[in-house]
Amino acid sequence: MRQFFIRTMGFTKDFLHMEAAGGIVLVGAALLALLIANTPLFGFYDHLLNGVKFRFGFVSPETGFDLQLEKSILLWINDGLMALFFFLVGFEIKRELVEGELSSRDRALLPALAAVGGMLMPAAIFWFINQDHPDNLSGWAIPSATDIAFALGVLALLGRRAPTSLKILLTAIAVIDDLGAIIIIALFYSHGLDPVPFYFAGAALLGLLLLNRRNISSIPAYVILGVILWVSVLQSGVHATLAGVAAALFVPMRCKGNPEYSPLKTLEHSLHPWIVFGVLPLFAFANAGVPFAGMGLPSLVDPVTLGIVLGLFVGKQLGVFLALALAVKTGLSPRPAGVNWLQLYGMSVLCGIGFTMSLFIGGLAYEGVAMQASVRLGVLLGSSISAAAGYLILSRCAAIHNHE
């Protein structure tokens, strides 16, 4: 039992360090995209992402079978590489449910309530600001997400001044938040469904289930069926990134023949550096480029931009902190050990960093350059303000603690 605890704590510590470092790289990639978007290089940047297309697949003239995927580089990143990110998210969700902070009701209740509050309040604020603009309301979920890498990256700047229990609570909230975002994408952002590919997707899911039930630990078998599932879901009209989550949930946590070996943790450990330092920065670089030419005060008060900014900065902190306070004050859940109320509030503000998932949902909610510019501006402003304010509040907490 002691060995298991030590391994679990070591894995958690490595995870937090990796996410924190990844958040810093993510910021750098976003800043580089902003810099390029506001120089003469923007034309090349835009053409490279949207004008250059790649096609994969094959056609059978004899049978008429046509399986070809042709997408721009931007869509290959958002629909293809981001499926790997969601694959990793699926691992994190399963690990937390099986043996982490969400493995029991008592441990899961506090972050679950905070995550739900942090999703509902931003959506309500966005809806209130855009209620007179029906075409804008499809973006209601944009400010409801928290970027775990970005938020933990800010906490990393505080070093040991930020309690470990606070980092764990933030991670648990973000994991549940991701699960909520996945459900939202599946229910509200999948259109034009084609039933035929669902047969192939169903067969792939059945294969994954059989592998899991038979306790097969061969990682390539899960990967192959995961790729088949991704292609099938992509062709069906349901957003393909959801295939990553579904496939991840079938990978076994433990191997009966070898209790020391975990297929899930092995695959997660292998993928994690590539996702954190490759896929997510690439996604940030491809989606954060906002040209500021022609923008002024009217751009800042655009209903979509304003709804996202206030949803992230005001809605997130209110939703998360009020839910935390209600749970603790009513005795539903204890306050995390070693964490005071001001630190909980500072962490709630950091939950307003919605970068990756917010940009992702924004790309699904709207079409057109103008709308995407409004989304990107709102996400960047709301996330930046939340990051700066959360850091200042938590720094103040550390200063007061040291003074005492």
N, C-alpha and C positions, 0 to 999 in steps of 0.2 A: 504493500500500500504506500509505504514511504517512497519507494522507487518511482511508482506511478505518479505521485504528487510532484516529485522533483522534476520528472520529465515533462509533466503538464505545465508547471510553472516556467521551466526553461523555454518551452515552445511558445508560451504566451509572451515572454519577455522578448524573444527573437521577433515575434510577429509585430509587437508594438514598435520595436526599433526599425524594422523594415518599413512599416507603414509611415512612420514619422519621416524617415529619410526620403521615402517616395513622395511624400507631400511637398518636400522642398524641391525635388526635381520637377514635380508637377507645376509648381509656381514658376520655375525657370522656363519651362516649355511654353506656358501661357504668356509670359512676358515677351519671349522671343517672337511669338505669333503676333502679339500686339505691335511690337516694333516693326516687323516686316509689313504688317497691314497698313502702316502709316508712313511708308516709304515708297519710292518708285518700284520696289520689288513686289508690290501687292498684285499687280497684273499677272506676274509669273506665279505667285503663290496661289491665286484664285484659279488660274488655268490648270496648274498642276493637280489641284485637288478636285476640281469639278469638270475639267475638260478632257483629261487623260483617262481612258477607260481600258479595262482589262476584261477579257472573256475567258471563262473556263467551262469545260464540259464536253459533251459529245452529242452527235446526231446520228441516228441509224436510218438511212434512206429506205432500207428494206421494210422496216416496221413502222417508220414514221415517228419513232421515239425521239424526243428532243429534250435534252437536259443540258441547258446552257445557262450560265450565269454571267451577265455582263453588267458591270457597275463601274462608276468612277472611283478614283482612289479614296475620296471622302467616304463613299458608301461602303467600300471594302473595309475601311477602318471601323466605321460605325456599326455595320451589320456583321462583319466577319471577325475582326480582331476583338471587338468588344464582347463577342460571344465567349471568348476566353476569359475575359474579365468576369462575366456573369458565371462562368464555370467555377472560378475562384470564389465568387460570392456564395455560390451553392455549397462549396466546401466549408466556408466559414459558418454559414447558417447551420449546416448539419453538425459540425464540430461543437458549436455552442449549445445546440439542442441536446446532444448526446452526453457531453462531459464538461461543458463550459458554464458560462454565466446564465444560460437559459435552460439548464438541465433540470431544474426543479422550480416549482411554483413560487416559492419564497424568493429565489434568486432572480427569477424572470419577471416578477410582477412590477418592480420599480422601473426598470428600463422599458418594459412593454407599455406601461401607462405613459411614460415620458415620450416614447416614440409616437404613440397614437395622438397625444396632444400636440406634438411637434409636426404632425402631418395635417391635422384638422384645422388648426388656427391659421397657418399660412394660406391654405386653400380658401378659407373663409374670407381672409383679407383680399386675396387676389380677386375672388368673385365679387366682393363688395365694390372694388375699384372699377371693375370691368363689366358690371351688370348692365350698363347702358350700351355696351358694345358686344352684341351676341357672337360675332365672329371671333372675338378674342377669348371667349370662355373656355375653349378647348385647351388652353394652357394653364388651367387651374392647378394642375399637379406639379408644375415646374418648381415652385418654391417649397415643395413639401419634402425634399430630399436632403440628406446630410452626406457630405463627402468625408469618409473616414480617413483617407490618406491625408487630405488637406488639414482636417481638424487635429489629427494626431501630430502632424508636422508643426503646427503652432504650439501644441503642448510640449513638443520636443525642445522648443526654444527655451522653455522654462527649466528644463533639466529636472533635477531632483526637487525643485521647488513645487512641482505638481505631484500630488500624492498618486501612488500607483492605483489606489482604489478609484480615483477620479478618472484615470485613463481607462480602466477596465469598464467603468460605468458608461463612459462615452463610447467605447467600442461596442458594448452590448446594445446601446440605443441605436447606433449607426447600423448594426447588423439587422435589427428588427425593422429599422427604417428602410433598408435595402429590400427586405422581404415585402414590406408594404408597397414599395415602388414597383417591384416585380409583378405583384398582383394587379396594381393599377394599370401597368402597361398591357398585361394580358386582357384585362376587362375593357379598357377604354381606348387603347391605341393600336388595336389590330383590326384591319379593315379588308374588305373584299376577299373573304375566305373562299378558298378552293378546296372542296372536300376530298378530292382524289389523293393529294399528297399526305392527307391525314392517315390513310391506310399504311403508308410506308412509315410515318412517324409512330403510329401505333405498334407496328411490328418491331421497330427499333426499341421502343419503350418496353415491350414484352421481352425482348432479348436481354435488355438491361436488368429487368426484374428477375429473369431466370438466372443470370449470372450472379446476382446478389443473393438469391435464395439458395443457390448451390454453393455459396461462399467461395466463388472463384475469385482469386486475387490477381489474375493476369491484367495488368494495366492496359496493354495494347488492345485487349478485347473491349474494354470499356471505351477506349478512345475511338476505335473504329465505329462502334455503334453510335457513339456520340456524334461523329461526323455525319453519319447517315441521318441521324435525327435532326441535326442542324440544317442540312440541305432540304429535308422534307418539310420542316417547319418554315424555312425561308420561302419555299415555293407555295406554301399553303396560304400565306397572307398574315399569319400570326408572326409577331416580331421574332426573328431568328435567335436573338440573344437569350430568349426564354429557354431555348433548347439546352443552353449551357447549364442553367440552374437545374433543369430536370435531370440531365445526365449525371451531374455531380451528386445528386441526392441518392443515387443508386450505388455509388462506389462505397464498398464496405469500410467501416471505421476500423474493424479488427479482423484478423485472420485466425480462424479456429485452429488451424494446424500450427501456427506460429504466433502466439499471443504478443510477442515483442514487435511483430511487423504490422504496420497499419498502411494498407494501400492508399487510403484517403490522405493521410498525412504525408506519405511519400510523394504522391503526385502533387499535393498542395505545396510542399517544400520545393519541388522541382520547378513548378510553374511560377511561384510567387515572385522571384526576382525579375523574370521576363515580363510579367504583367505590370509590376510596380515601376520598374525602371525602363520598360519598353512600350507596352501597349498604352498605358494611361498617359504618359507624357506625349506619345504620338497623337492620341485622341485630343489632348489639350492643345497641342500645336495646330491640329487640323480644325478645331472648332472654336478657338478663342480669338482668332484674328478679326478684330473689329476696326474698320477704317473710321477715324473720327472726323474726317473731312465732311463739312456740311452739318455736323451735329452741333447743337447748342442747347439752351435751356428747354426749348420745346421737346427735344429728344428725351430729356430727363423726366419730364412730366407726361410722356406718352403713357397711356393706361397700362399697356403690357409691361413696359420697363418699370413703371412705378409700382405696379402690382407685385412684380417679382422682387424688387428691392425691399419694399415694406414687408412682403411675405417672408422673405429670408431673415431680415434683420429684426423686425418687430414680431411677426407671427411666430417664428421659431422659438425665440427666447421666451415669449409669453406662454406658448403651448407647452414647452418642455418644463419650464420652471414651475408653472402653476400645477401641472400634473405631479411633479416631484413633491412640491409642498403639500398638496392635498393627500398624497399617499402617505407621507411621513406623519403629518399632523393628525390624520385619522387612525393611525396605527396599522394601516394596511401593510406597510413595509418600513423597516428601520432605515435611518440615514446611513450612508456608507461610512465605515470607520475612518477616522482621521480627516474627514472632510467637513468644512463649515458651510454655512448658508451662502456666504459670498462666493466661495469657490464653486458651489453648485450653480449659482447664477452665472458666473463667468463661463462655466462649461455649457450652460444653456445657450449663451450668446454664441459660443463657438459652433453650436449645432446649426447656426444659420449659414455656415459655409456649405453651399450646395453644389459646388462646381461641377463635378463629373456627371452625376446623375441628373442634375437640373439641365445642363446643356443637352444631355442625351434625350430627355423627355421633351425639351424644347424643339429638338430636331424632328420628333415624331408629331408634335402638336401643330406646327405651322409649316407652311411652304412659302417660298419667296425670299429674296434677299433682304427686303425691308423688315419683314417680320423677324427673320433670323438675327438681323442687326439689333433689333429691340430686345430680343431674348438674351443675346450675348452681353449686351451692355448691362441689362438688369442683373444677370447672374454674376458678372464680374464685379459690379458695384456692390450688390447685396452681400456677396461672399467676402469681398475685401473689407467692407465696413465691419462685418461680423468678426472677421479674423482679427482686425486691429483692436476693436472694442473688447473682445474676449481676452486677448493677450494683455491689454492694459489692466483689466479687472483682476485677472489672475496674478499679474505682476504685483499689483497693489496688495493682494492677499499675502503674497510671499514677503513683501516689504514690511507689512504690519507684523507678521509672524516673527521675522528676524528681529524687529525692534523690541518685541516683547521678550 
